[in-house]
Amino acid sequence: MQDIDYDKAEYVTNRELENDEGEKTGRVKMFSYDNETFHYQLKCPYCGHQFEGSDELGSRPWWIECPECTRSSNINRIKDAAKKEVKKRGPDGVDPDDI
């Protein structure tokens, strides 16, 4: 895989991929400079085959097929890890616990 110029990259990810049993047995490294052509290196979570390529990927979710076992891996969007806690508010906008 070519070196990534992080200052020019529009999208970059490097994370583990799960198989059907939920085990993290695969990995994907992917980047794009224009959000059209994506360069990737993938270790298939199903058969362990390692391969790389470049593709124009459409809208999400993205699916990349392993050339060895023909299973597809979903490269989904990483959700925001921060959880927001919503407090219950009374009719006047004041949290009853704050009184």
N, CA, C and O atoms as a Tinker XYZ file with bonds, in Angstrom:
   396  protein
     1  N      0.856000   -1.178000    0.000000    73     2
     2  CA     0.000000    0.000000    0.000000    64     1     3
     3  C      0.893000    1.229000    0.000000    63     2     4     5
     4  O      1.918000    1.281000    0.679000    81     3
     5  N      0.478000    2.203000   -0.773000    73     3     6
     6  CA     1.253000    3.434000   -0.840000    64     5     7
     7  C      1.169000    4.214000    0.467000    63     6     8     9
     8  O      0.229000    4.045000    1.244000    81     7
     9  N      2.153000    5.060000    0.697000    73     7    10
    10  CA     2.147000    5.903000    1.888000    64     9    11
    11  C      1.008000    6.914000    1.794000    63    10    12    13
    12  O      0.661000    7.386000    0.711000    81    11
    13  N      0.441000    7.232000    2.941000    73    11    14
    14  CA    -0.700000    8.147000    2.996000    64    13    15
    15  C     -0.221000    9.549000    3.354000    63    14    16    17
    16  O      0.506000    9.738000    4.330000    81    15
    17  N     -0.634000   10.525000    2.559000    73    15    18
    18  CA    -0.397000   11.931000    2.883000    64    17    19
    19  C     -1.610000   12.393000    3.695000    63    18    20    21
    20  O     -2.636000   12.776000    3.132000    81    19
    21  N     -1.479000   12.352000    5.015000    73    19    22
    22  CA    -2.613000   12.628000    5.896000    64    21    23
    23  C     -3.136000   14.060000    5.754000    63    22    24    25
    24  O     -4.308000   14.316000    6.030000    81    23
    25  N     -2.289000   14.989000    5.331000    73    23    26
    26  CA    -2.742000   16.370000    5.146000    64    25    27
    27  C     -3.712000   16.504000    3.975000    63    26    28    29
    28  O     -4.545000   17.410000    3.965000    81    27
    29  N     -3.614000   15.611000    2.986000    73    27    30
    30  CA    -4.474000   15.674000    1.804000    64    29    31
    31  C     -5.630000   14.674000    1.849000    63    30    32    33
    32  O     -6.555000   14.772000    1.043000    81    31
    33  N     -5.593000   13.728000    2.765000    73    31    34
    34  CA    -6.597000   12.665000    2.805000    64    33    35
    35  C     -7.947000   13.190000    3.286000    63    34    36    37
    36  O     -8.028000   13.922000    4.272000    81    35
    37  N     -9.000000   12.803000    2.573000    73    35    38
    38  CA   -10.366000   13.139000    2.964000    64    37    39
    39  C    -10.937000   12.066000    3.890000    63    38    40    41
    40  O    -11.796000   12.356000    4.722000    81    39
    41  N    -10.459000   10.827000    3.746000    73    39    42
    42  CA   -10.963000    9.708000    4.550000    64    41    43
    43  C     -9.809000    8.760000    4.832000    63    42    44    45
    44  O     -9.045000    8.410000    3.933000    81    43
    45  N     -9.691000    8.345000    6.096000    73    43    46
    46  CA    -8.680000    7.365000    6.494000    64    45    47
    47  C     -9.280000    6.488000    7.587000    63    46    48    49
    48  O     -9.918000    6.990000    8.512000    81    47
    49  N     -9.073000    5.173000    7.478000    73    47    50
    50  CA    -9.457000    4.271000    8.558000    64    49    51
    51  C     -8.451000    3.135000    8.626000    63    50    52    53
    52  O     -7.875000    2.732000    7.616000    81    51
    53  N     -8.252000    2.629000    9.828000    73    51    54
    54  CA    -7.367000    1.494000   10.086000    64    53    55
    55  C     -7.973000    0.784000   11.286000    63    54    56    57
    56  O     -7.808000    1.220000   12.425000    81    55
    57  N     -8.680000   -0.322000   11.022000    73    55    58
    58  CA    -9.378000   -0.977000   12.121000    64    57    59
    59  C     -9.564000   -2.460000   11.868000    63    58    60    61
    60  O     -9.332000   -2.966000   10.770000    81    59
    61  N     -9.991000   -3.136000   12.923000    73    59    62
    62  CA   -10.234000   -4.563000   12.852000    64    61    63
    63  C    -11.609000   -4.839000   12.258000    63    62    64    65
    64  O    -12.517000   -4.013000   12.342000    81    63
    65  N    -11.743000   -6.030000   11.648000    73    63    66
    66  CA   -13.018000   -6.476000   11.101000    64    65    67
    67  C    -13.420000   -7.769000   11.784000    63    66    68    69
    68  O    -12.580000   -8.618000   12.082000    81    67
    69  N    -14.714000   -7.909000   12.029000    73    67    70
    70  CA   -15.223000   -9.104000   12.706000    64    69    71
    71  C    -15.734000  -10.128000   11.699000    63    70    72    73
    72  O    -16.232000   -9.779000   10.629000    81    71
    73  N    -15.600000  -11.403000   12.069000    73    71    74
    74  CA   -16.202000  -12.471000   11.287000    64    73    75
    75  C    -17.636000  -12.690000   11.773000    63    74    76    77
    76  O    -18.133000  -11.919000   12.594000    81    75
    77  N    -18.303000  -13.732000   11.276000    73    75    78
    78  CA   -19.698000  -13.971000   11.647000    64    77    79
    79  C    -19.888000  -14.291000   13.126000    63    78    80    81
    80  O    -20.973000  -14.085000   13.670000    81    79
    81  N    -18.845000  -14.791000   13.779000    73    79    82
    82  CA   -18.931000  -15.125000   15.203000    64    81    83
    83  C    -18.598000  -13.935000   16.096000    63    82    84    85
    84  O    -18.600000  -14.063000   17.321000    81    83
    85  N    -18.313000  -12.777000   15.497000    73    83    86
    86  CA   -17.991000  -11.586000   16.270000    64    85    87
    87  C    -16.533000  -11.488000   16.686000    63    86    88    89
    88  O    -16.160000  -10.594000   17.446000    81    87
    89  N    -15.698000  -12.414000   16.187000    73    87    90
    90  CA   -14.263000  -12.385000   16.506000    64    89    91
    91  C    -13.558000  -11.413000   15.567000    63    90    92    93
    92  O    -13.834000  -11.385000   14.367000    81    91
    93  N    -12.656000  -10.624000   16.118000    73    91    94
    94  CA   -11.902000   -9.666000   15.318000    64    93    95
    95  C    -10.704000  -10.378000   14.694000    63    94    96    97
    96  O     -9.612000  -10.397000   15.261000    81    95
    97  N    -10.926000  -10.964000   13.516000    73    95    98
    98  CA    -9.898000  -11.754000   12.847000    64    97    99
    99  C     -9.393000  -11.098000   11.568000    63    98   100   101
   100  O     -8.473000  -11.621000   10.939000    81    99
   101  N     -9.965000   -9.978000   11.170000    73    99   102
   102  CA    -9.553000   -9.282000    9.956000    64   101   103
   103  C     -9.133000   -7.863000   10.257000    63   102   104   105
   104  O     -9.227000   -7.402000   11.394000    81   103
   105  N     -8.667000   -7.172000    9.231000    73   103   106
   106  CA    -8.233000   -5.782000    9.384000    64   105   107
   107  C     -8.375000   -5.076000    8.045000    63   106   108   109
   108  O     -8.173000   -5.676000    6.990000    81   107
   109  N     -8.723000   -3.798000    8.098000    73   107   110
   110  CA    -8.777000   -2.972000    6.905000    64   109   111
   111  C     -8.022000   -1.671000    7.159000    63   110   112   113
   112  O     -8.157000   -1.044000    8.210000    81   111
   113  N     -7.230000   -1.289000    6.174000    73   111   114
   114  CA    -6.602000    0.033000    6.128000    64   113   115
   115  C     -7.108000    0.641000    4.831000    63   114   116   117
   116  O     -6.959000    0.047000    3.763000    81   115
   117  N     -7.708000    1.826000    4.919000    73   115   118
   118  CA    -8.306000    2.435000    3.740000    64   117   119
   119  C     -8.143000    3.943000    3.794000    63   118   120   121
   120  O     -8.199000    4.548000    4.864000    81   119
   121  N     -7.939000    4.551000    2.615000    73   119   122
   122  CA    -7.884000    6.008000    2.556000    64   121   123
   123  C     -8.349000    6.485000    1.186000    63   122   124   125
   124  O     -8.366000    5.730000    0.214000    81   123
   125  N     -8.727000    7.764000    1.138000    73   123   126
   126  CA    -9.119000    8.410000   -0.101000    64   125   127
   127  C     -8.734000    9.875000   -0.032000    63   126   128   129
   128  O     -8.824000   10.510000    1.020000    81   127
   129  N     -8.302000   10.403000   -1.171000    73   127   130
   130  CA    -7.997000   11.826000   -1.247000    64   129   131
   131  C     -9.179000   12.644000   -1.766000    63   130   132   133
   132  O     -9.225000   13.859000   -1.576000    81   131
   133  N    -10.144000   11.973000   -2.430000    73   131   134
   134  CA   -11.245000   12.706000   -3.055000    64   133   135
   135  C    -12.629000   12.146000   -2.713000    63   134   136   137
   136  O    -13.627000   12.599000   -3.274000    81   135
   137  N    -12.706000   11.182000   -1.815000    73   135   138
   138  CA   -13.953000   10.506000   -1.449000    64   137   139
   139  C    -14.635000    9.856000   -2.647000    63   138   140   141
   140  O    -15.848000    9.649000   -2.638000    81   139
   141  N    -13.862000    9.537000   -3.670000    73   139   142
   142  CA   -14.371000    8.800000   -4.827000    64   141   143
   143  C    -13.569000    7.513000   -5.020000    63   142   144   145
   144  O    -14.131000    6.418000   -5.039000    81   143
   145  N    -12.264000    7.654000   -5.160000    73   143   146
   146  CA   -11.387000    6.500000   -5.312000    64   145   147
   147  C    -10.784000    6.170000   -3.955000    63   146   148   149
   148  O    -10.153000    7.014000   -3.319000    81   147
   149  N    -10.988000    4.927000   -3.520000    73   147   150
   150  CA   -10.512000    4.486000   -2.220000    64   149   151
   151  C     -9.439000    3.422000   -2.406000    63   150   152   153
   152  O     -9.604000    2.483000   -3.185000    81   151
   153  N     -8.349000    3.580000   -1.685000    73   151   154
   154  CA    -7.237000    2.626000   -1.706000    64   153   155
   155  C     -7.321000    1.837000   -0.410000    63   154   156   157
   156  O     -7.508000    2.412000    0.662000    81   155
   157  N     -7.182000    0.512000   -0.509000    73   155   158
   158  CA    -7.353000   -0.300000    0.688000    64   157   159
   159  C     -6.394000   -1.482000    0.709000    63   158   160   161
   160  O     -5.913000   -1.957000   -0.320000    81   159
   161  N     -6.143000   -1.927000    1.923000    73   159   162
   162  CA    -5.416000   -3.155000    2.208000    64   161   163
   163  C     -6.289000   -3.897000    3.211000    63   162   164   165
   164  O     -6.661000   -3.339000    4.243000    81   163
   165  N     -6.618000   -5.147000    2.914000    73   163   166
   166  CA    -7.580000   -5.857000    3.728000    64   165   167
   167  C     -7.096000   -7.265000    4.038000    63   166   168   169
   168  O     -6.574000   -7.966000    3.170000    81   167
   169  N     -7.278000   -7.665000    5.286000    73   167   170
   170  CA    -7.105000   -9.058000    5.687000    64   169   171
   171  C     -8.511000   -9.581000    5.929000    63   170   172   173
   172  O     -9.210000   -9.112000    6.828000    81   171
   173  N     -8.927000  -10.560000    5.119000    73   171   174
   174  CA   -10.288000  -11.069000    5.180000    64   173   175
   175  C    -10.560000  -11.691000    6.549000    63   174   176   177
   176  O     -9.797000  -12.549000    6.993000    81   175
   177  N    -11.637000  -11.272000    7.226000    73   175   178
   178  CA   -11.948000  -11.830000    8.540000    64   177   179
   179  C    -12.484000  -13.266000    8.465000    63   178   180   181
   180  O    -12.610000  -13.933000    9.493000    81   179
   181  N    -12.796000  -13.739000    7.265000    73   179   182
   182  CA   -13.365000  -15.082000    7.107000    64   181   183
   183  C    -12.311000  -16.136000    6.755000    63   182   184   185
   184  O    -12.330000  -17.240000    7.298000    81   183
   185  N    -11.392000  -15.793000    5.843000    73   183   186
   186  CA   -10.399000  -16.789000    5.419000    64   185   187
   187  C     -8.960000  -16.376000    5.692000    63   186   188   189
   188  O     -8.052000  -17.195000    5.544000    81   187
   189  N     -8.726000  -15.120000    6.091000    73   187   190
   190  CA    -7.380000  -14.655000    6.411000    64   189   191
   191  C     -6.565000  -14.195000    5.214000    63   190   192   193
   192  O     -5.423000  -13.768000    5.381000    81   191
   193  N     -7.121000  -14.270000    4.014000    73   191   194
   194  CA    -6.416000  -13.835000    2.801000    64   193   195
   195  C     -6.149000  -12.326000    2.871000    63   194   196   197
   196  O     -7.025000  -11.547000    3.246000    81   195
   197  N     -4.921000  -11.929000    2.502000    73   195   198
   198  CA    -4.574000  -10.510000    2.503000    64   197   199
   199  C     -4.474000  -10.026000    1.063000    63   198   200   201
   200  O     -3.855000  -10.675000    0.220000    81   199
   201  N     -5.091000   -8.876000    0.790000    73   199   202
   202  CA    -5.070000   -8.311000   -0.554000    64   201   203
   203  C     -5.217000   -6.809000   -0.466000    63   202   204   205
   204  O     -5.579000   -6.272000    0.581000    81   203
   205  N     -4.935000   -6.128000   -1.569000    73   203   206
   206  CA    -5.111000   -4.685000   -1.617000    64   205   207
   207  C     -5.630000   -4.292000   -2.980000    63   206   208   209
   208  O     -5.541000   -5.051000   -3.944000    81   207
   209  N     -6.172000   -3.095000   -3.042000    73   207   210
   210  CA    -6.716000   -2.609000   -4.297000    64   209   211
   211  C     -7.152000   -1.172000   -4.199000    63   210   212   213
   212  O     -7.008000   -0.526000   -3.161000    81   211
   213  N     -7.688000   -0.682000   -5.295000    73   211   214
   214  CA    -8.240000    0.667000   -5.380000    64   213   215
   215  C     -9.546000    0.558000   -6.140000    63   214   216   217
   216  O     -9.611000   -0.091000   -7.184000    81   215
   217  N    -10.579000    1.188000   -5.623000    73   215   218
   218  CA   -11.890000    1.136000   -6.260000    64   217   219
   219  C    -12.605000    2.449000   -6.073000    63   218   220   221
   220  O    -12.379000    3.175000   -5.105000    81   219
   221  N    -13.488000    2.745000   -7.037000    73   219   222
   222  CA   -14.429000    3.835000   -6.852000    64   221   223
   223  C    -15.616000    3.244000   -6.116000    63   222   224   225
   224  O    -16.338000    2.405000   -6.655000    81   223
   225  N    -15.812000    3.679000   -4.902000    73   223   226
   226  CA   -16.889000    3.146000   -4.087000    64   225   227
   227  C    -18.012000    4.166000   -4.020000    63   226   228   229
   228  O    -17.766000    5.360000   -3.854000    81   227
   229  N    -19.240000    3.694000   -4.151000    73   227   230
   230  CA   -20.404000    4.575000   -4.113000    64   229   231
   231  C    -20.738000    4.967000   -2.693000    63   230   232   233
   232  O    -19.853000    5.096000   -1.846000    81   231
   233  N    -22.007000    5.154000   -2.439000    73   231   234
   234  CA   -22.446000    5.559000   -1.119000    64   233   235
   235  C    -22.330000    4.396000   -0.142000    63   234   236   237
   236  O    -22.300000    3.231000   -0.537000    81   235
   237  N    -22.267000    4.729000    1.109000    73   235   238
   238  CA   -22.121000    3.719000    2.158000    64   237   239
   239  C    -23.404000    2.951000    2.349000    63   238   240   241
   240  O    -24.473000    3.461000    2.014000    81   239
   241  N    -23.342000    1.753000    2.871000    73   239   242
   242  CA   -22.153000    1.048000    3.341000    64   241   243
   243  C    -21.333000    0.494000    2.177000    63   242   244   245
   244  O    -21.866000    0.189000    1.110000    81   243
   245  N    -20.038000    0.372000    2.405000    73   243   246
   246  CA   -19.135000   -0.166000    1.396000    64   245   247
   247  C    -18.928000   -1.648000    1.646000    63   246   248   249
   248  O    -18.795000   -2.078000    2.791000    81   247
   249  N    -18.902000   -2.424000    0.581000    73   247   250
   250  CA   -18.663000   -3.859000    0.668000    64   249   251
   251  C    -17.475000   -4.181000   -0.221000    63   250   252   253
   252  O    -17.455000   -3.816000   -1.397000    81   251
   253  N    -16.477000   -4.871000    0.346000    73   251   254
   254  CA   -15.315000   -5.290000   -0.428000    64   253   255
   255  C    -15.268000   -6.809000   -0.404000    63   254   256   257
   256  O    -15.266000   -7.424000    0.662000    81   255
   257  N    -15.229000   -7.414000   -1.600000    73   255   258
   258  CA   -15.253000   -8.870000   -1.725000    64   257   259
   259  C    -13.842000   -9.441000   -1.738000    63   258   260   261
   260  O    -12.959000   -8.939000   -2.434000    81   259
   261  N    -13.647000  -10.490000   -0.964000    73   259   262
   262  CA   -12.365000  -11.193000   -0.928000    64   261   263
   263  C    -12.236000  -12.027000   -2.209000    63   262   264   265
   264  O    -13.147000  -12.789000   -2.535000    81   263
   265  N    -11.126000  -11.897000   -2.936000    73   263   266
   266  CA   -10.963000  -12.680000   -4.161000    64   265   267
   267  C    -10.726000  -14.171000   -3.884000    63   266   268   269
   268  O    -10.864000  -14.995000   -4.788000    81   267
   269  N    -10.373000  -14.519000   -2.654000    73   267   270
   270  CA   -10.092000  -15.912000   -2.305000    64   269   271
   271  C    -11.367000  -16.680000   -1.939000    63   270   272   273
   272  O    -11.641000  -17.729000   -2.522000    81   271
   273  N    -12.147000  -16.170000   -0.980000    73   271   274
   274  CA   -13.340000  -16.900000   -0.506000    64   273   275
   275  C    -14.641000  -16.293000   -1.029000    63   274   276   277
   276  O    -15.711000  -16.862000   -0.812000    81   275
   277  N    -14.572000  -15.171000   -1.700000    73   275   278
   278  CA   -15.696000  -14.406000   -2.272000    64   277   279
   279  C    -16.693000  -13.892000   -1.232000    63   278   280   281
   280  O    -17.798000  -13.489000   -1.596000    81   279
   281  N    -16.331000  -13.897000    0.044000    73   279   282
   282  CA   -17.170000  -13.290000    1.079000    64   281   283
   283  C    -16.911000  -11.784000    1.069000    63   282   284   285
   284  O    -15.804000  -11.344000    0.759000    81   283
   285  N    -17.907000  -11.015000    1.398000    73   283   286
   286  CA   -17.771000   -9.559000    1.407000    64   285   287
   287  C    -17.670000   -9.038000    2.827000    63   286   288   289
   288  O    -18.349000   -9.517000    3.735000    81   287
   289  N    -16.812000   -8.055000    2.998000    73   287   290
   290  CA   -16.653000   -7.379000    4.288000    64   289   291
   291  C    -17.297000   -6.009000    4.188000    63   290   292   293
   292  O    -17.109000   -5.289000    3.207000    81   291
   293  N    -18.054000   -5.660000    5.206000    73   291   294
   294  CA   -18.726000   -4.371000    5.283000    64   293   295
   295  C    -17.799000   -3.376000    5.952000    63   294   296   297
   296  O    -17.401000   -3.561000    7.103000    81   295
   297  N    -17.458000   -2.328000    5.233000    73   295   298
   298  CA   -16.637000   -1.253000    5.799000    64   297   299
   299  C    -17.617000   -0.141000    6.161000    63   298   300   301
   300  O    -17.812000    0.811000    5.405000    81   299
   301  N    -18.225000   -0.288000    7.335000    73   299   302
   302  CA   -19.260000    0.660000    7.749000    64   301   303
   303  C    -18.645000    1.900000    8.376000    63   302   304   305
   304  O    -17.467000    1.922000    8.731000    81   303
   305  N    -19.459000    2.914000    8.502000    73   303   306
   306  CA   -19.029000    4.177000    9.115000    64   305   307
   307  C    -18.854000    3.982000   10.611000    63   306   308   309
   308  O    -19.688000    3.359000   11.269000    81   307
   309  N    -17.780000    4.510000   11.135000    73   307   310
   310  CA   -17.552000    4.445000   12.575000    64   309   311
   311  C    -18.429000    5.497000   13.238000    63   310   312   313
   312  O    -18.352000    6.684000   12.923000    81   311
   313  N    -19.241000    5.049000   14.140000    73   311   314
   314  CA   -20.130000    5.968000   14.859000    64   313   315
   315  C    -19.322000    6.751000   15.887000    63   314   316   317
   316  O    -18.255000    6.323000   16.327000    81   315
   317  N    -19.851000    7.889000   16.251000    73   315   318
   318  CA   -19.232000    8.702000   17.282000    64   317   319
   319  C    -19.204000    7.908000   18.589000    63   318   320   321
   320  O    -20.251000    7.478000   19.075000    81   319
   321  N    -18.039000    7.714000   19.148000    73   319   322
   322  CA   -17.897000    6.897000   20.352000    64   321   323
   323  C    -18.421000    7.594000   21.602000    63   322   324   325
   324  O    -18.773000    6.937000   22.582000    81   323
   325  N    -18.472000    8.911000   21.568000    73   323   326
   326  CA   -18.950000    9.636000   22.744000    64   325   327
   327  C    -20.456000    9.475000   22.875000    63   326   328   329
   328  O    -21.200000    9.727000   21.928000    81   327
   329  N    -20.894000    9.059000   24.036000    73   327   330
   330  CA   -22.327000    8.898000   24.277000    64   329   331
   331  C    -22.851000   10.153000   24.958000    63   330   332   333
   332  O    -22.245000   10.673000   25.895000    81   331
   333  N    -23.967000   10.618000   24.476000    73   331   334
   334  CA   -24.596000   11.782000   25.097000    64   333   335
   335  C    -25.653000   11.288000   26.059000    63   334   336   337
   336  O    -26.448000   10.404000   25.741000    81   335
   337  N    -25.647000   11.873000   27.234000    73   335   338
   338  CA   -26.628000   11.506000   28.249000    64   337   339
   339  C    -27.721000   12.555000   28.258000    63   338   340   341
   340  O    -27.452000   13.741000   28.447000    81   339
   341  N    -28.946000   12.121000   28.054000    73   339   342
   342  CA   -30.083000   13.037000   28.030000    64   341   343
   343  C    -30.750000   13.005000   29.390000    63   342   344   345
   344  O    -31.139000   11.947000   29.885000    81   343
   345  N    -30.877000   14.187000   29.989000    73   343   346
   346  CA   -31.535000   14.291000   31.295000    64   345   347
   347  C    -33.019000   14.514000   31.091000    63   346   348   349
   348  O    -33.439000   15.143000   30.120000    81   347
   349  N    -33.801000   13.995000   32.008000    73   347   350
   350  CA   -35.240000   14.238000   31.984000    64   349   351
   351  C    -35.479000   15.641000   32.510000    63   350   352   353
   352  O    -34.953000   16.025000   33.555000    81   351
   353  N    -36.258000   16.378000   31.795000    73   351   354
   354  CA   -36.566000   17.758000   32.182000    64   353   355
   355  C    -38.041000   17.874000   32.542000    63   354   356   357
   356  O    -38.903000   17.223000   31.952000    81   355
   357  N    -38.294000   18.708000   33.511000    73   355   358
   358  CA   -39.688000   18.974000   33.904000    64   357   359
   359  C    -40.343000   19.907000   32.923000    63   358   360   361
   360  O    -39.731000   20.300000   31.930000    81   359
   361  N    -41.600000   20.273000   33.192000    73   359   362
   362  CA   -42.345000   21.121000   32.260000    64   361   363
   363  C    -41.734000   22.508000   32.104000    63   362   364   365
   364  O    -41.956000   23.157000   31.082000    81   363
   365  N    -40.970000   22.982000   33.088000    73   363   366
   366  CA   -40.360000   24.317000   32.985000    64   365   367
   367  C    -38.910000   24.254000   32.536000    63   366   368   369
   368  O    -38.205000   25.261000   32.592000    81   367
   369  N    -38.441000   23.064000   32.084000    73   367   370
   370  CA   -37.076000   22.932000   31.581000    64   369   371
   371  C    -36.048000   22.695000   32.658000    63   370   372   373
   372  O    -34.852000   22.696000   32.367000    81   371
   373  N    -36.472000   22.489000   33.904000    73   371   374
   374  CA   -35.547000   22.285000   35.008000    64   373   375
   375  C    -35.510000   20.800000   35.356000    63   374   376   377
   376  O    -36.549000   20.145000   35.449000    81   375
   377  N    -34.324000   20.290000   35.544000    73   375   378
   378  CA   -34.162000   18.888000   35.956000    64   377   379
   379  C    -34.564000   18.788000   37.427000    63   378   380   381
   380  O    -34.009000   19.508000   38.257000    81   379
   381  N    -35.510000   17.919000   37.772000    73   379   382
   382  CA   -35.961000   17.795000   39.164000    64   381   383
   383  C    -34.826000   17.445000   40.124000    63   382   384   385
   384  O    -34.909000   17.781000   41.305000    81   383
   385  N    -33.764000   16.778000   39.653000    73   383   386
   386  CA   -32.633000   16.436000   40.494000    64   385   387
   387  C    -31.756000   17.625000   40.830000    63   386   388   389
   388  O    -30.977000   17.582000   41.783000    81   387
   389  N    -31.884000   18.712000   40.030000    73   387   390
   390  CA   -31.077000   19.901000   40.270000    64   389   391
   391  C    -31.692000   20.815000   41.327000    63   390   392   393
   392  O    -31.068000   21.805000   41.708000    81   391
   393  N    -32.897000   20.513000   41.809000    73   391   394
   394  CA   -33.586000   21.389000   42.758000    64   393   395
   395  C    -33.239000   21.000000   44.169000    63   394   396
   396  O    -33.721000   21.620000   45.117000    81   395
